Amino acid sequence: MGLIRTAVVGVGHFGQHHAEKLSRVDGATLVAVADIDGGRAAEVAARFGVEPALDHRALLGRVDAVSIATPPSTHGAIARCFLEHGVHVLVEKPITDDLAEAEALVRLAAKHDRVLQVGHLERFSSVGRAIRQLASRPIYIDASRIGPYRPSRSAGINAVLDLMIHDLDLILQIVNSPIETVDAVGAPIFSDVEDIANSRIGFANGCVANLTVSRVSLRAERKMKIFEENSYASVDFLNKKIKIMRRRRGPRQDIALESNEVPFDPVDSLQEEIASFVRSVRTGSRPEVTGEDGCRALAAALRVVGSLQANWRRVHDHDRDQVALRASAE
């Protein structure tokens, strides 16, 4: 097989990095980039010596595989267009913002025997890989993913689909049990959608996960604590550290704690993701993050969104009732 002809659709802040990785991945060649902002498309295309396009449909017949890094509300239509024309697809997370649409993409990829990979980046980080190897039977998980406000991140997507879905995807993998209960709160702070959210999720096997996300914080933090019987792991994604505490029994059955850090070599997560996608396209192998994986993470995220929005409606209803009571009293 010759080089896989690739393109990136959506070359904004993050999509430009997809273009950079595809321009130098083994087994593929970047031939074009597309963006509805013509100036942006031309600038990124010139940087990598490829062709620019305003409309993703102009790439049909010219590429074998695409990476889609547009807003989530557009993922479904763009991915469907390429899959229907026999093009392999890597789509950024979330797979779409609608579960029925996401499931339709999975069926379409199977029908046309095309690779559909979802860009859950933490799966490819050295820390994310280590977590999946270390965790065996979590009892309680506490995850926090917070950072400063950036207007470019909040355009039409809430903090659950933007941030929490990273941790949801990892937690679904290591817990490996159906979700039974979801209770969430959240609120829009600086944008029109939820900028901050907290969710408590109960799984059928008894594990409970508490997840907090915010994009209106003064500091950046991405941490997870995984508690199991006789041990817990403290994970720092930003600083790429994992510390494990274990209970052990001494020679006289004394109980003591031992602590150690997990060594690993940092990797370029996005380069690993892109390389994995190209490898699946070339070999026909199952992608590391499948469309089905993307649907599971999306379904969990949408349950969280549904719960926090129901809670937000209760807040508004209560305020409205209080106003009505005061008015009637007057």
C-alpha positions in Angstrom: 0.0 0.0 0.0 1.2 3.5 -0.9 1.0 6.5 1.3 -2.4 7.2 2.8 -3.7 10.6 1.5 -5.0 12.6 4.4 -6.6 16.0 5.1 -7.8 17.9 8.2 -11.2 19.5 8.3 -11.2 22.4 10.8 -7.8 23.9 11.4 -8.5 26.2 14.3 -6.5 26.1 17.5 -6.5 22.3 17.9 -7.0 21.3 14.3 -3.8 22.9 13.2 -2.0 20.4 15.5 -3.7 17.5 13.7 -2.3 18.9 10.4 1.2 19.2 11.9 1.1 15.5 13.1 -0.3 14.2 9.9 2.3 16.0 7.9 5.0 13.9 9.5 3.4 10.6 10.4 4.8 7.4 8.9 2.6 5.8 6.2 0.6 8.9 5.3 0.9 12.2 3.5 -1.1 15.4 4.2 -2.5 16.7 0.9 -5.0 19.4 2.0 -6.7 21.3 4.9 -10.3 22.6 4.9 -11.9 25.4 7.0 -14.9 27.6 6.5 -12.5 30.5 7.3 -10.7 30.9 4.0 -7.9 32.9 5.4 -7.3 30.4 8.1 -7.3 27.5 5.6 -4.9 29.3 3.4 -2.5 30.2 6.2 -2.3 26.6 7.6 -2.1 25.1 4.1 0.8 27.4 3.3 2.6 26.4 6.5 2.5 22.7 5.5 2.8 23.1 1.7 -0.7 21.6 1.0 -3.9 22.7 -0.7 -6.5 24.8 1.1 -10.3 24.3 0.8 -13.3 26.2 2.1 -15.7 23.2 1.8 -14.9 19.7 3.1 -16.8 18.3 0.1 -14.0 19.6 -2.2 -11.8 16.9 -0.7 -13.9 13.9 -1.8 -12.0 11.8 -4.3 -8.7 13.4 -3.2 -8.2 11.8 0.2 -8.3 8.3 1.7 -8.6 9.5 5.3 -9.6 12.6 7.2 -9.3 14.1 10.6 -12.3 16.2 11.7 -11.6 18.9 14.3 -14.6 21.1 13.8 -17.3 22.1 16.5 -19.1 19.0 17.8 -22.4 20.1 16.4 -20.9 19.6 12.9 -19.2 16.3 13.5 -22.1 14.1 12.4 -22.8 15.7 9.0 -19.1 15.9 8.0 -18.2 12.4 9.2 -21.3 11.0 7.4 -20.3 12.7 4.2 -16.8 11.1 4.2 -17.9 7.7 5.4 -20.5 7.5 2.7 -17.8 8.2 0.1 -15.5 5.5 1.5 -13.1 7.7 3.4 -11.7 6.7 6.8 -12.5 9.1 9.6 -10.8 10.3 12.8 -13.2 12.6 14.6 -12.4 14.7 17.6 -14.3 14.0 20.9 -17.1 14.0 21.4 -18.0 11.9 18.5 -21.1 14.1 18.0 -23.4 16.0 20.3 -26.3 13.7 19.6 -26.3 10.0 20.5 -28.6 8.8 17.7 -26.4 10.5 15.2 -23.3 9.0 16.7 -24.7 5.5 16.6 -25.7 6.0 13.0 -22.0 6.9 12.2 -20.9 3.6 13.8 -23.4 1.7 11.6 -22.3 3.6 8.5 -18.6 2.9 9.1 -19.4 -0.8 9.5 -21.5 -0.8 6.3 -18.7 0.7 4.2 -15.9 -1.1 6.1 -14.2 2.1 7.0 -12.2 3.0 10.2 -14.1 5.3 12.5 -11.8 6.4 15.4 -12.7 9.0 18.1 -10.2 11.4 19.5 -10.2 10.6 23.2 -6.7 11.9 23.6 -6.1 10.7 27.2 -6.2 7.1 25.9 -2.9 7.7 24.2 -1.1 9.6 27.0 1.5 7.7 29.0 -0.5 8.5 32.2 -3.8 7.3 30.6 -2.2 4.0 29.5 -0.7 3.5 32.9 -4.0 4.0 34.7 -5.7 1.2 32.6 -2.9 -1.1 33.6 -2.9 -0.2 37.3 -6.6 -0.2 38.1 -8.2 -3.6 38.7 -11.3 -3.1 40.9 -11.9 0.6 41.7 -14.3 1.3 44.6 -14.3 5.1 44.5 -12.8 7.5 41.9 -12.4 11.3 42.3 -11.5 13.3 39.2 -10.9 17.0 38.8 -10.2 18.8 35.5 -10.2 22.5 35.8 -8.6 25.5 34.0 -8.9 29.2 33.3 -11.6 30.7 31.1 -10.9 30.7 27.3 -13.7 32.0 25.1 -12.6 29.9 22.2 -13.4 26.7 24.2 -16.9 27.7 25.2 -18.5 28.3 21.8 -21.7 26.2 22.0 -20.3 23.3 24.0 -20.7 22.9 27.7 -17.9 21.8 30.1 -19.2 18.2 30.3 -18.8 17.6 26.6 -15.7 19.7 26.5 -13.8 18.5 29.6 -15.6 15.9 31.7 -15.9 13.5 28.8 -12.1 12.9 28.9 -12.4 11.4 32.5 -15.7 9.7 31.7 -14.0 7.7 28.9 -11.2 6.6 31.1 -13.5 5.8 34.1 -15.8 3.7 31.9 -12.8 1.7 30.8 -11.4 1.0 34.2 -14.7 0.4 36.0 -16.2 -1.7 33.2 -19.7 -1.7 34.6 -23.0 -0.1 33.6 -24.0 3.3 35.0 -27.0 3.1 37.3 -27.3 6.6 38.8 -26.2 10.1 37.8 -26.7 13.2 40.0 -25.1 16.4 38.6 -25.1 20.2 39.2 -23.6 22.9 37.0 -24.1 26.4 35.8 -23.2 28.8 33.0 -20.8 31.4 34.4 -19.2 33.3 31.6 -20.9 31.7 28.6 -24.4 30.6 27.6 -23.8 27.0 28.5 -22.5 25.2 31.6 -18.9 26.3 32.4 -18.7 24.3 35.7 -20.2 21.0 36.7 -20.0 18.3 39.3 -21.4 14.8 38.9 -21.7 11.8 41.2 -22.0 8.6 39.2 -23.0 5.2 40.6 -22.1 2.0 38.8 -23.8 -1.4 38.9 -20.8 -3.0 40.5 -20.9 -0.6 43.5 -18.1 1.8 42.3 -18.9 5.5 42.7 -17.1 8.3 40.7 -17.2 11.9 41.6 -16.2 14.2 38.7 -15.6 18.0 38.8 -14.9 20.2 35.8 -14.5 23.9 35.4 -13.2 26.3 32.8 -13.6 29.3 35.0 -10.9 28.5 37.5 -7.8 30.5 38.4 -5.5 27.6 38.0 -5.1 24.5 35.8 -5.4 21.1 37.3 -6.1 17.6 35.9 -6.1 15.0 38.6 -7.7 11.7 39.5 -7.6 9.5 42.6 -8.5 5.9 42.2 -9.3 4.0 45.5 -9.2 0.2 45.6 -9.1 -2.3 48.4 -5.8 -1.8 50.2 -4.5 0.8 47.8 -5.0 4.1 46.0 -3.4 5.8 43.1 -3.0 9.6 42.9 -2.8 10.7 39.2 -1.5 14.1 38.0 -2.1 14.4 34.2 -0.5 17.8 33.9 2.7 16.9 35.6 2.6 13.3 34.4 3.0 11.7 37.8 1.3 8.7 39.4 1.9 7.9 43.0 0.6 4.7 44.6 0.0 4.0 48.2 -0.5 0.4 49.3 -1.2 -1.3 52.6 1.0 -4.2 53.4 1.6 -6.5 56.4 5.0 -6.7 58.0 6.8 -9.8 59.4 4.7 -9.6 62.7 1.5 -8.8 60.8 2.0 -5.1 61.5 0.1 -3.0 59.0 2.2 -0.4 57.2 1.9 1.8 54.1 4.3 1.7 51.2 4.5 4.4 48.6 6.0 4.5 45.2 5.8 6.5 41.9 5.1 4.8 38.6 7.9 5.5 36.1 7.0 6.1 32.5 8.3 7.9 29.5 6.3 11.0 28.4 4.8 10.7 24.9 3.3 13.0 22.4 -0.3 12.0 22.9 -1.7 13.5 19.7 1.1 12.0 17.6 0.3 8.6 19.1 -3.3 9.1 18.3 -2.6 10.1 14.7 -0.2 7.2 14.2 -2.7 4.8 15.7 -5.3 6.0 13.2 -3.0 5.7 10.2 -2.0 2.3 11.3 -5.6 1.1 11.5 -6.3 2.5 8.1 -3.3 0.8 6.6 -3.8 -2.6 8.3 -7.5 -2.8 8.6 -7.1 -3.3 12.3 -9.6 -2.2 15.0 -8.9 1.4 16.1 -7.7 1.9 19.7 -10.7 4.1 20.3 -13.7 2.9 18.4 -16.9 4.6 17.4 -18.6 2.4 20.0 -16.2 3.8 22.6 -17.1 7.3 21.5 -20.9 6.5 21.8 -20.4 5.1 25.3 -18.6 8.2 26.5 -21.2 10.4 24.8 -24.1 8.5 26.4 -22.5 9.0 29.8 -21.8 12.7 29.2 -25.4 13.3 28.0 -26.8 11.6 31.1 -24.7 14.1 33.2 -25.9 17.0 31.1 -29.5 15.9 31.5 -29.1 15.7 35.3 -27.4 19.1 35.7 -29.9 20.8 33.4 -32.8 19.3 35.4 -31.2 20.7 38.5 -30.8 24.1 36.9 -34.5 24.1 36.0 -35.4 23.4 39.6 -33.3 26.4 40.6 -35.1 28.6 38.1 -38.5 27.2 39.1 -37.8 27.9 42.8 -36.8 31.5 42.0 -39.9 32.0 40.0 -42.1 30.6 42.7 -40.5 32.9 45.3 -41.1 35.9 43.1 -44.7 34.9 42.7 -45.1 34.4 46.4 -43.7 37.8 47.2 -46.0 39.4 44.5 -49.1 37.7 46.0 -48.1 38.8 49.5 -47.9 42.4 48.4 
